[in-house]
Amino acid sequence: MSQNIKARVLRIDPAARTITASVDTFQSAREWIGADLLERVGCGAGVDVWVDEEGMLRDGADHWILGGDQMLAGRAVMLGGAHGEWVDLPIPTGVAAGAIAWIPAGFRGRAQEIADGMRPVAVSWDAEGMAKLDALNREQTGRVELLAVASIPALESLELGDVVECPDDRTGFVAAIDGDVITVRVIDGTRTYPRSQLVKVEIID
């Protein structure tokens, strides 16, 4: 893979809880993430996440959840991948943001416990060892899924075009989604709000 190919990416920062559009090469992404080695996490549909290969081994890392069942640690970039090369992210920002969940401060201790349990273990290279490894993987996936559900119980899924009530008694349409920041089109323009402050209005035909 060429380290000089530029691609449009999303920078994921769990400490700041931001998802930011950027243009990066492998080298600039590695510098921003702050890691010597990056690991590719395939998301399907030609989308990859690149994260610190040793992030889950670091005590006190900022953890986050991808796709509801995979816990990652530290900064990352999300982009497209084709034939081993970086390409522009092929999905809208809002779709990407919907796959990312932040872990609230009150759950960070639990996240660290799960991360500790995901550290490498030695198993025998036979059917019994592989069965043990599979069971461990399924157990950890289940624990992350429970954490994802428990840590964000009050957030309702929002999509572009949804009608929402805003905290300043305005009603509008969701015009853009950038992580937990929602842009709402109201009668006199657009305004941004934290996702937690918006109430989805159900439209019944």
C-alpha positions as CSV (number, residue, x, y, z in Angstrom):
1,M,0.0,0.0,0.0
2,S,1.3,3.4,-0.9
3,Q,1.6,5.7,2.1
4,N,1.2,8.8,0.0
5,I,-2.2,8.3,-1.5
6,K,-4.7,10.9,-0.2
7,A,-8.3,10.0,0.5
8,R,-11.3,11.6,2.1
9,V,-11.8,10.1,5.5
10,L,-13.6,10.6,8.8
11,R,-11.4,11.2,11.8
12,I,-12.9,9.5,14.9
13,D,-11.8,10.9,18.2
14,P,-13.5,9.2,21.2
15,A,-11.8,11.5,23.8
16,A,-13.3,14.6,22.2
17,R,-16.3,12.7,20.9
18,T,-16.0,14.1,17.4
19,I,-16.3,12.7,13.9
20,T,-14.5,15.1,11.5
21,A,-14.1,15.0,7.8
22,S,-10.5,15.2,6.6
23,V,-8.1,14.3,3.8
24,D,-5.4,12.0,4.9
25,T,-2.6,9.7,3.7
26,F,-1.6,6.6,5.7
27,Q,1.3,8.6,7.2
28,S,-0.7,11.6,8.2
29,A,-3.4,9.4,9.7
30,R,-0.8,7.4,11.7
31,E,0.6,10.7,13.0
32,W,-2.8,12.0,14.0
33,I,-3.8,8.7,15.7
34,G,-0.4,8.6,17.5
35,A,0.6,5.0,16.8
36,D,3.5,3.3,15.1
37,L,1.4,0.5,13.8
38,L,-2.2,0.7,12.4
39,E,-4.6,-2.2,12.2
40,R,-7.4,-2.5,9.6
41,V,-10.9,-3.3,10.8
42,G,-13.1,-4.2,7.9
43,C,-16.7,-2.9,8.1
44,G,-18.1,-4.4,4.8
45,A,-19.4,-2.4,1.9
46,G,-15.9,-1.3,1.0
47,V,-15.4,0.6,4.3
48,D,-12.4,0.2,6.6
49,V,-11.5,1.6,10.0
50,W,-7.8,2.0,10.8
51,V,-6.9,2.1,14.5
52,D,-3.9,1.8,16.8
53,E,-2.9,-1.9,16.6
54,E,-2.0,-1.8,20.3
55,G,-4.9,0.5,21.4
56,M,-6.8,-2.3,23.3
57,L,-3.6,-3.1,25.3
58,R,-3.3,0.4,26.7
59,D,-4.6,1.0,30.2
60,G,-6.9,4.1,30.4
61,A,-7.6,4.2,26.6
62,D,-10.7,6.0,25.4
63,H,-12.9,3.1,24.1
64,W,-15.8,3.3,21.7
65,I,-18.1,0.9,19.9
66,L,-18.3,0.2,16.2
67,G,-21.4,-1.3,14.7
68,G,-22.9,-2.2,18.1
69,D,-20.7,-5.2,18.8
70,Q,-17.0,-4.3,18.4
71,M,-15.1,-2.3,20.9
72,L,-12.1,-0.3,19.7
73,A,-9.7,2.0,21.5
74,G,-8.3,5.4,20.7
75,R,-8.4,7.6,17.7
76,A,-9.2,6.1,14.3
77,V,-10.0,7.0,10.7
78,M,-12.8,5.6,8.6
79,L,-12.4,5.5,4.8
80,G,-12.8,3.3,1.7
81,G,-10.6,0.4,0.8
82,A,-10.0,-1.1,-2.6
83,H,-7.4,-3.7,-3.6
84,G,-5.2,-2.8,-0.6
85,E,-5.3,0.9,-1.3
86,W,-7.0,3.8,0.4
87,V,-9.9,5.4,-1.4
88,D,-12.5,8.1,-0.5
89,L,-15.1,7.1,2.1
90,P,-18.0,5.7,-0.1
91,I,-20.8,6.3,2.4
92,P,-22.4,9.6,3.8
93,T,-21.1,11.0,7.0
94,G,-24.5,10.5,8.7
95,V,-24.4,6.8,7.8
96,A,-20.9,6.4,9.3
97,A,-21.9,8.3,12.4
98,G,-24.8,6.0,13.0
99,A,-22.3,3.1,13.3
100,I,-20.3,4.7,16.1
101,A,-21.3,4.8,19.8
102,W,-19.5,6.7,22.5
103,I,-19.1,5.2,26.0
104,P,-20.3,7.6,28.8
105,A,-17.9,8.4,31.6
106,G,-20.0,6.3,34.0
107,F,-19.3,3.2,31.9
108,R,-15.6,3.6,31.3
109,G,-14.6,1.3,34.1
110,R,-16.8,-1.4,32.6
111,A,-15.3,-0.8,29.2
112,Q,-11.8,-1.2,30.6
113,E,-12.9,-4.5,32.3
114,I,-14.1,-5.8,28.9
115,A,-10.9,-4.6,27.2
116,D,-8.8,-6.4,29.8
117,G,-10.7,-9.6,29.0
118,M,-10.0,-9.2,25.3
119,R,-6.2,-9.3,25.6
120,P,-4.4,-12.1,23.9
121,V,-4.7,-15.6,25.4
122,A,-2.8,-18.8,24.6
123,V,-4.9,-21.8,23.4
124,S,-3.8,-25.1,22.0
125,W,-3.8,-25.4,18.2
126,D,-6.4,-28.2,18.0
127,A,-10.2,-28.5,17.9
128,E,-10.5,-28.1,21.7
129,G,-8.4,-24.9,21.6
130,M,-10.2,-23.4,18.7
131,A,-13.6,-24.1,20.3
132,K,-12.3,-22.4,23.5
133,L,-11.2,-19.4,21.4
134,D,-14.5,-19.2,19.6
135,A,-16.4,-19.3,22.9
136,L,-14.2,-16.5,24.3
137,N,-14.9,-14.3,21.2
138,R,-18.6,-14.9,21.4
139,E,-18.6,-14.0,25.1
140,Q,-16.7,-10.8,24.5
141,T,-19.0,-9.8,21.6
142,G,-22.0,-10.3,23.8
143,R,-20.5,-8.2,26.6
144,V,-19.8,-5.3,24.2
145,E,-23.3,-5.5,22.8
146,L,-24.7,-5.2,26.3
147,L,-22.4,-2.3,27.0
148,A,-23.6,-0.6,23.8
149,V,-27.2,-1.0,24.7
150,A,-26.7,0.0,28.4
151,S,-24.5,3.0,27.8
152,I,-26.9,4.8,25.4
153,P,-30.4,3.8,26.4
154,A,-32.1,7.2,25.7
155,L,-30.8,8.0,22.3
156,E,-33.2,7.4,19.5
157,S,-32.0,6.8,16.0
158,L,-32.3,9.8,13.8
159,E,-32.1,9.9,10.0
160,L,-31.9,12.7,7.4
161,G,-35.4,14.1,6.9
162,D,-36.8,13.2,10.3
163,V,-39.0,15.7,12.0
164,V,-37.7,16.7,15.4
165,E,-38.7,19.0,18.3
166,C,-35.8,21.2,19.4
167,P,-35.1,22.4,23.0
168,D,-36.0,26.0,22.0
169,D,-39.5,25.0,21.1
170,R,-38.8,24.9,17.4
171,T,-39.7,22.1,15.1
172,G,-37.7,21.2,12.0
173,F,-36.2,18.6,9.7
174,V,-32.8,16.8,10.3
175,A,-30.6,18.3,7.6
176,A,-27.2,16.8,8.6
177,I,-25.7,14.4,11.2
178,D,-22.2,14.7,12.4
179,G,-21.7,12.3,15.3
180,D,-23.7,13.6,18.2
181,V,-24.2,17.0,16.5
182,I,-27.4,17.3,14.5
183,T,-28.2,20.1,12.1
184,V,-31.9,20.9,11.9
185,R,-33.5,23.0,9.2
186,V,-36.1,25.3,10.8
187,I,-38.3,28.0,9.4
188,D,-35.6,30.7,9.5
189,G,-32.5,28.7,8.6
190,T,-30.5,25.9,10.2
191,R,-29.4,25.3,13.8
192,T,-27.2,22.7,15.4
193,Y,-28.1,20.7,18.6
194,P,-26.7,17.8,20.5
195,R,-28.6,14.6,19.6
196,S,-29.7,14.1,23.2
197,Q,-31.7,17.4,23.1
198,L,-33.9,16.5,20.2
199,V,-37.1,14.6,20.3
200,K,-38.2,12.7,17.1
201,V,-41.7,13.4,16.0
202,E,-43.5,10.3,14.7
203,I,-45.4,11.0,11.4
204,I,-48.4,8.8,11.0
205,D,-49.9,8.5,7.5
